Amino acid sequence: MQEYDLYLNPQKSSIGLYVRKGAGLPDLADSKNWIFDGTAAQASLPPALVKEIEANGHAFRDMN
């Protein structure tokens, strides 16, 4: 099963950023502001979020 890494930005705590496991944040201009917060299995994420990650390589999620 596919897994996805979650990154959080302490300055924007209400937004999470998901990428494929191990992909990191190489293309993000402010990547130093994002902190790795763990890995989630595909089954624990909404299907629409998984589709967005697969299509774009990343997806933002409202963490509230």
VENLINFEN-V646393 format. One record per pair of residues at least 24 apart in sequence whose C-alpha atoms are under 6 Angstrom apart, sorted by the first residue. I is the first residue (numbers start at 1). J is the second residue. D is the distance in whole Angstrom. If there is no record, write none. Layout:
# VENLINFEN-V646393
i = (I I)
j = (J J)
d = (D D)
This chain:
# VENLINFEN-V646393
i = (2 3 3 3 4 4 5 5 6 6 6 7 7 7 7 8 8 9 9 14 14 14 15 15 15 16 16 17 17 18 18 19)
j = (42 40 41 42 39 40 38 39 37 38 39 34 35 36 37 34 35 33 34 62 63 64 61 62 63 60 61 59 60 58 59 58)
d = (6 6 4 6 5 5 6 4 5 6 6 6 5 4 5 5 5 6 4 6 5 6 6 5 5 6 5 6 5 5 5 5)
